[in-house]
């Protein structure tokens, strides 16, 4: 049974279609933190790897929501990626964000180095490979789409005008630029890294007026980071 009847999809408020996938994603993160706190204080006894199973569930639920609301995302035009010179340049910006992310001093922007998502804690085999698959698929396919719809489509326009659909994609105001950069940074363990990435994706939005190009840059960053993490074992970046 659908969580939301299909007949109700078109009746959902435009803000809800863009906010709900992000809210569900963040709720899973909050649940993970709560369970870790309960485990740390001895109120809950679970194997440390048990919480890793939340990620595939989180990715699948959010992916389902995005698919369910897909007809509402009229501002998302992937045909805009057919402008190959622009797409190539934006892919380069995505790679630049990745390079900055791994080379800047992130301990200033984080209270402690995060443990990260380390699938190598599972025995070699199907479970480990599945965890790697879901982590990469979530980071490259689900997260960029979910976050760009929330940050660069909904919130950046909502700050400008509560009737956000009346604001053209790529409209610049200092208030919306600065607030989304700061809040995007606060969403991540490495705050300054998040702010840097948020600023880069905002600038892409202003330059191209294309949400699809923002999704592409975000996906390229996350794919490069995934390859780097698996190759180096620097799980704190995951």
C-alpha positions in Angstrom: 0.0 0.0 0.0 1.3 3.4 -0.9 2.3 5.7 1.9 0.5 8.5 0.0 -2.3 7.6 -2.4 -1.3 8.1 -6.0 -4.5 10.1 -6.6 -3.3 12.6 -4.0 0.1 13.3 -5.6 -1.1 16.2 -7.7 -2.9 17.7 -4.7 0.1 17.9 -2.5 1.4 21.4 -1.9 4.4 22.2 -4.1 6.5 22.9 -1.0 5.7 19.5 0.5 6.8 17.6 -2.6 10.2 19.3 -2.3 10.5 19.3 1.5 9.2 15.9 2.5 12.0 13.8 0.9 14.6 16.0 2.6 12.7 15.9 5.9 12.5 12.1 5.8 16.3 11.8 5.0 17.1 14.1 8.0 14.7 12.1 10.2 16.7 8.9 9.4 19.9 10.7 10.4 18.3 11.8 13.7 17.2 8.3 14.4 20.7 7.0 13.8 22.1 9.6 16.2 19.5 8.7 18.8 20.2 5.0 18.6 24.0 5.7 18.8 23.4 7.8 22.0 21.3 5.0 23.5 24.0 2.5 22.7 26.8 4.7 24.1 24.9 5.1 27.4 24.0 1.4 27.7 20.3 1.8 27.1 20.4 -0.2 23.9 22.5 -3.2 23.0 23.2 -3.6 19.3 26.1 -4.7 17.2 27.9 -1.5 15.9 27.2 -2.5 12.3 23.5 -2.8 12.9 22.9 0.9 12.4 24.5 0.6 8.9 21.3 -1.1 7.7 19.5 2.2 8.1 21.3 3.7 5.1 19.8 1.3 2.5 16.4 1.8 4.0 16.9 5.6 4.0 18.0 5.6 0.4 15.1 3.5 -0.8 12.4 5.4 1.1 13.7 8.8 -0.2 14.1 7.4 -3.7 10.5 6.2 -3.6 9.3 9.7 -2.5 11.2 11.4 -5.3 9.8 9.0 -7.8 6.3 9.4 -6.4 6.4 13.2 -6.7 8.3 13.2 -10.0 5.5 14.9 -12.0 5.6 17.9 -9.5 9.2 18.7 -10.3 8.5 20.8 -13.4 11.6 22.9 -12.8 13.9 19.9 -13.3 14.7 19.6 -17.0 17.4 17.0 -17.6 17.3 17.9 -21.3 19.3 21.0 -20.2 22.3 18.6 -19.8 22.4 18.2 -23.6 24.2 21.6 -23.7 27.5 19.7 -23.7 30.0 22.6 -23.3 28.0 23.8 -20.2 27.6 20.2 -18.9 31.3 19.6 -19.2 32.2 22.8 -17.4 29.7 22.1 -14.6 31.2 18.6 -14.2 34.6 20.3 -13.8 33.1 22.4 -11.0 31.8 19.3 -9.3 35.3 17.8 -9.4 36.8 21.1 -8.1 34.4 20.9 -5.1 35.6 17.4 -4.4 39.3 18.4 -4.6 38.7 21.3 -2.1 36.6 19.0 0.1 39.4 16.5 0.7 42.3 19.1 0.9 41.0 21.8 3.2 41.5 21.7 7.0 38.1 20.4 8.1 38.7 19.9 11.8 38.1 23.7 12.3 34.6 23.2 11.0 33.8 20.1 12.9 33.8 19.4 16.6 35.4 16.0 16.0 36.4 13.9 13.1 33.3 11.8 12.2 33.7 8.0 12.2 32.0 7.8 8.8 30.4 4.9 7.0 32.9 2.0 6.8 31.5 -1.1 5.0 34.8 -3.0 5.6 33.5 -3.7 9.1 31.3 -6.4 7.4 32.9 -9.7 6.3 33.9 -9.9 2.7 30.9 -11.0 0.5 27.4 -10.1 -0.5 26.5 -7.9 2.6 29.6 -5.7 2.3 29.1 -5.4 -1.5 25.5 -4.5 -1.0 26.4 -1.8 1.6 28.9 -0.3 -0.8 26.4 -0.3 -3.6 23.6 1.3 -1.6 26.1 3.9 -0.3 27.3 4.9 -3.7 23.8 4.8 -5.3 22.4 6.9 -2.4 25.2 9.4 -2.6 25.2 9.8 -6.4 21.6 9.2 -7.5 19.4 10.0 -4.5 21.1 12.7 -2.4 21.9 15.2 -5.2 18.4 15.1 -6.5 16.8 15.3 -3.0 19.1 18.1 -1.8 19.0 20.2 -4.9 15.2 20.1 -5.0 15.1 21.2 -1.4 18.0 23.8 -1.3 18.3 25.2 -4.8 14.7 24.8 -5.9 12.5 25.3 -2.8 14.4 27.0 0.0 16.5 29.5 -2.0 13.3 30.7 -3.6 11.1 30.5 -0.5 13.5 32.9 1.3 12.9 35.4 -1.4 9.1 34.9 -1.6 6.9 32.5 0.3 5.1 31.9 -3.0 8.3 30.3 -4.1 6.9 29.1 -7.5 6.5 32.7 -8.6 10.3 33.2 -8.2 12.3 32.1 -11.4 15.0 29.5 -10.9 18.3 31.2 -10.5 17.0 34.5 -9.0 19.7 36.0 -6.8 19.3 37.8 -3.5 21.9 38.2 -0.8 19.6 36.8 1.9 18.8 33.6 0.1 22.4 33.1 -1.0 23.9 33.5 2.5 21.2 31.7 4.4 21.3 28.6 2.2 25.1 28.5 2.2 25.2 28.6 6.0 22.4 26.1 6.5 23.8 23.7 3.8 27.0 23.8 5.7 25.3 23.1 9.0 23.7 20.0 7.5 27.1 18.4 7.1 29.6 17.1 9.6 32.2 19.2 8.1 30.5 22.6 8.3 33.0 24.6 6.2 33.1 22.0 3.5 29.3 22.1 3.3 29.4 25.9 3.1 32.0 25.8 0.3 29.9 23.2 -1.7 26.7 25.1 -1.0 28.2 28.3 -2.4 29.5 26.5 -5.5 26.2 24.9 -6.3 24.4 28.2 -5.7 26.7 30.0 -8.2 26.0 27.2 -10.7 22.3 27.9 -10.2 22.8 31.7 -10.8 25.0 31.2 -13.8 23.0 28.4 -15.6 19.5 28.9 -14.2 19.3 25.2 -14.4 18.5 22.9 -11.5 19.6 19.9 -13.6 23.1 21.3 -13.8 23.2 21.7 -10.0 22.1 18.1 -9.6 24.9 17.1 -12.0 27.6 19.0 -10.2 26.5 17.5 -6.9 26.4 14.0 -8.3 29.9 14.4 -9.8 31.3 15.6 -6.5 29.7 12.7 -4.6 30.8 10.1 -7.2 34.4 11.4 -7.1 34.3 11.4 -3.3 32.9 7.8 -3.2 35.7 6.6 -5.5 38.3 8.4 -3.4 37.0 7.0 -0.1 36.9 3.4 -1.3 40.4 3.7 -2.8 42.0 5.3 0.2 39.9 4.0 3.1 39.3 7.5 4.5 35.8 6.7 5.7 35.5 9.9 7.6 34.5 11.5 4.3 31.5 9.2 4.1 
